[in-house]
Amino acid sequence: MAEDEQELRPYAVTQGRTRPRHPMRLVTLLAPGRTQPAGPLAPEAAQALALCRTEHRSVAEIAAHLGLPAQVAKVVLSDCLDAGVLLVSVPDTSNPTGSVQLLEAVLAGLRRKFPDVA
C-alpha cells in the first residue's frame, strides 16, 4: 500500500496537471516575488518560497530540496509564478563568475539529492 501512495503523491501535488503554465529549464533561477500570498500556500509552494527568500535558487535545486521530480516541481513553481509569490530571476550576464555560481548551486543541490553518487 505504501508503494501506491508514493506513486499517487506527485499526481496529488500537481492536482493531476503534468505541464507547467510557464516554461522553465532546470537552471532557471527563481526569486521571491513582490506579492504576498493571497491565502495559504500548498506545503511544497511554501517550502519553495522559503528557499528562495534566502537566495535565488534554480529549479533543479528547489526540486532536490523538495524531494520532487523536476517536472512536478515545475508545476508547483509555475503556480507560484501565477500567484506572484515567485519571480524568474534574470542573472547578471556582465559578471562571468555568475555562471560558475549557478553551476555550483546546481551541483550542490544534486549532491544533496544524491549523496551516494560520486
BELMOJO-V778559 format. One record per backbone hydrogen bond with DSSP energy under -0.5 kcal/mol. CO is the residue of the C=O (numbers start at 0). NH is the residue of the N-H. E is the energy in kcal/mol with one decimal. If there is no record, write none. Layout:
BEGIN
CO&NH&E + CO&NH&E
END
This chain:
BEGIN
0&4&-1.8 + 1&5&-1.8 + 2&6&-1.6 + 3&7&-1.6 + 4&8&-1.5 + 5&9&-0.7 + 7&11&-2.4 + 8&12&-2.7 + 9&13&-1.9 + 10&15&-2.3 + 11&14&-0.6 + 13&16&-1.6 + 24&27&-1.4 + 25&59&-2.4 + 27&58&-1.4 + 28&88&-2.8 + 29&56&-2.0 + 30&86&-2.9 + 41&45&-2.7 + 42&46&-2.1 + 43&47&-2.2 + 44&48&-2.4 + 45&49&-2.2 + 46&50&-2.2 + 47&51&-2.1 + 48&52&-1.2 + 49&53&-0.7 + 50&53&-0.7 + 50&54&-1.0 + 51&31&-0.6 + 56&29&-3.1 + 57&61&-2.5 + 58&62&-2.7 + 59&63&-2.2 + 60&64&-2.5 + 61&65&-2.5 + 62&66&-1.2 + 62&67&-2.1 + 68&72&-2.5 + 69&73&-2.3 + 70&74&-1.5 + 71&75&-2.0 + 72&76&-3.0 + 73&77&-2.3 + 74&78&-1.7 + 75&79&-1.6 + 76&80&-2.1 + 77&81&-2.4 + 78&82&-2.0 + 79&83&-0.7 + 79&84&-1.5 + 79&85&-1.2 + 80&83&-0.7 + 83&34&-1.5 + 84&32&-3.2 + 86&30&-2.8 + 87&89&-0.5 + 88&28&-0.5 + 88&90&-0.7 + 90&92&-0.8 + 91&94&-1.1 + 93&95&-0.7 + 94&97&-1.8 + 95&98&-0.5 + 95&99&-0.6 + 96&100&-2.2 + 97&101&-2.2 + 98&102&-2.3 + 99&103&-2.4 + 100&104&-2.2 + 101&105&-2.5 + 102&106&-2.7 + 103&107&-2.5 + 104&108&-2.1 + 105&109&-2.5 + 106&110&-2.6 + 107&111&-2.0 + 108&112&-2.0 + 109&113&-2.8 + 113&116&-1.3
END
